[in-house]
Amino acid sequence: MRVVALLSLIFGFIGLQLLDGQVFTHAVMGVVFGVLAIAGGMWSAWRDRLDKACLRTGRVLAALGVLLLGLSVVQLPGAYERQARFNGRSSSAKESP
């Protein structure tokens, strides 16, 4: 599960940094990947609770998942309007000759 948590963190943080105008979509994906990272990290920490190094690794992955989740949730309120404005401008630019 550490691999799942790590991949979720990588894809979540990369998604938040993409500048393609789909801010809301990337924030929602960040929420999903953050929850997956938390679940994977906590599962790994619980499963390997006798090994201190693996326990710490699982907890660090879960903490980074909480950070990703928090950053994504903070972006959500204004992200939909920004994405709608961006999509409106890009579609009007495609329509005008």
Sequence and secondary structure as in RCSB ss.txt:
>XXXX:A:sequence
MRVVALLSLIFGFIGLQLLDGQVFTHAVMGVVFGVLAIAGGMWSAWRDRLDKACLRTGRVLAALGVLLLGLSVVQ
LPGAYERQARFNGRSSSAKESP
>XXXX:A:secstr
 HHHHHHHHHHHHHHHH  SS HHHHHHHHHHHHHHHHHHHHHHHHHTTTSHHHHHHHHHHHHHHHHHHHHHHHH
HHHHHHHHHHHHHHHHHHHH  
